[in-house]
């Protein structure tokens, strides 16, 4: 990402964090970076493109928080870590985070979450044709749950529930079981045989 574009998007995100999404305008962002509103257009386009840029930036931040050194981490641990990273991002940027649910993925990094989930599912042994569908289901849960948390729109939630991680972690374990049940029969058989072998050791 171009340095100037990144600076503008960083300031736009900071503005949204401080004052809410409704306060973000081309003029307000321009003032923060010392430019005129018109001078922003070559870097971020109009306001709609600026919002798309924020989606891209949030995905970049999510990818950076999740990390790249995953070779030694099993798919179950990766799925749970990914879920917790999404929740942390929502809490860090509660006003901007709903954009991930409300706007189409448009920027070069905006498909990061979907790609990460598809990698987890492939490693879990989910049949190829089923991977995109199950990735969408998990993505919808993660974004919907965490958006509901930060906006106060999560049905049946209490302040105590939202502050703690126990219920969310239990839901992540349910996602793990969903993926296990969706895995190819051969993968499930191998996992069961491994468990039996370990039990006999």
N, C-alpha and C positions, 0 to 999 in steps of 0.2 A: 504494500500500500504506500502510495506517495506520502512523503513526510508532511507536506502541507495539508493534504487531505486528512491524514491521521490527526494532525493537530486540531483541525476544525471539528472532526468527529469527536475527539476527546473532549473538547470544550462544549460541544452540543450535549454530550452525555452528562457531563458535570452540571450543566445548566438544568437538564431534566431531573437529575438526582436532587438538586437543591430546591427547585421551584415547581417541579411537576411537568408533565408532557404538554399541558395546555400553554405553558409559558414559553415554549420553544418556538421561536420565529427566526426567519432569516436575519432580521435586523438584530435580534438579541444575541444570536450566535456571532454575527459579524462584529458586534461591539466587544465581545470577549476576546476575539483574535486580532482586533485592531484593523479591521478592514471595513469597506462599505458592503452593503448587502449585495450589490451587483458584482463585487469582486469575488464573492463566494461561488458564483455559478460555474466558472470553469473547473472548480474542484469538486463540488458536490451536487451541481444541478439545482433544481428547485426544491421546495420543501418536501415533496413526496420522495424525491431521490435522496434527500438528507435523511429522512426516516428509514429508507432502505439501507442507507449507510450505517445507521445505528444498529440495525439488525445484523449487518455484517460485522460490526465492531463487537457486539455482544457474543456472536459466535467465535470470533477471534479470542475474546477473553475466556470463554468457556474452554476452548481448545488449549489455551495456555495453562489454565488452572488444572485441567485434566492431565496434561503432560503427555509426553511421547514415549517414555521408557516403559513399555507395557509387555515386553517379551516374556517376563517371568510371572506375569499376572494372569491367572485363569479367567475364563470368560465370566464366571459368576461374580468374582471380585470386581472385574471391570464394569459389569452392568451396575452393581451397587455403587461403585465409585462414581460412575457417570451420573447416576441419579442424584447423589449427594452434591456433585459439582453443579448440576442444574439448579438444585435448591439453594445452594450458596450464592449463585449468580442472581437468582431472584431476590434474595435478601439484600444483596449488595446494591442492586439497581431496581427497587420495587416499582418505580414509576415508568421506567423504560422497558422493563422485562415483558410486560404484556404484548409488546410489539412482536415478539417471537411467535406468539399465538395468533395475532391479528393481521400480520402482513406476510405476503408471500416471500419466500427465500429468494432474494434477487442478486446479492453480491457474490463475489468469488469465494467467500468463506461461509456463506449462509447455509450450505448443505452439510456443514461439519457434523452436526448432531445426527442427522440421518445416516451419514457415512459411518460414524462411530458405532451406531446401533447395528447397522448392517454387518460391520466387522465382527461384533460380539455374537450376533446370531449365526453367522457363517462358522465361526469357531466352535459354537455350541453344537453344530451338526444339524441345524434347521435346514430342510431341503431348500435349494435355491429359489424355486418359484414362490415359496412361502415367505422368504426373507423380507421383501419390501412391505408386504401387508402387515406382518408382525412388527416390523420396525415402526410403521405408521401408528399402530396401536400403542406401542410403548411410548413413542414420542408424544402422542396425544395425551396419554396419562401424565407423563412428566411435566409437560408444559401446562396442561389444564390444572393439575393439582397445585403446582407451585404458583401459578397465576392466581388461583383461588385463594391461596394463603396470603399473598402480599396485597391483594385487593379486598380481602375480607369477604369474598364471595364463595368460600368453600362450604357447602352444605354440611350441617351437623358438627362443625368445628367449634372449639372453645379456645380462649386465649391460652390455656394450659397446653392443649393439644398442639397449637401452632408454635409454641415456644420450644416444645420438646421434639426429639427426633424419633422417639420410639414407634409412633404410629406410622410415620413415613418409612422407617426401616422395615417394619412389618409388611408394608405394601411392596417394598422392593423385594422382599423374600417371596411374595406372591408372584411378582414378575419373573423371578428366577424359576419358580415352579412352572409358570406358563411356558417359558422357553424350553425347559426340560421336557414338558409334555408335547411340545411342537417339534422336538428334535427327531431326526430320522430314526426309524426303529433300530438300525444297526448301531447308531450312536448310543441309544438308550441301553441296548443289550450289552455293549462294551462297558458302559458305565456300571451296569448292574453286576457284570462279571467281575469288574475291578473291585466293587464293593464287597462281593462275596469272597474274593481272594484275600482282600485286606482283613475281612472278618475271620478268615481261617488261619491267619498268620499268628 
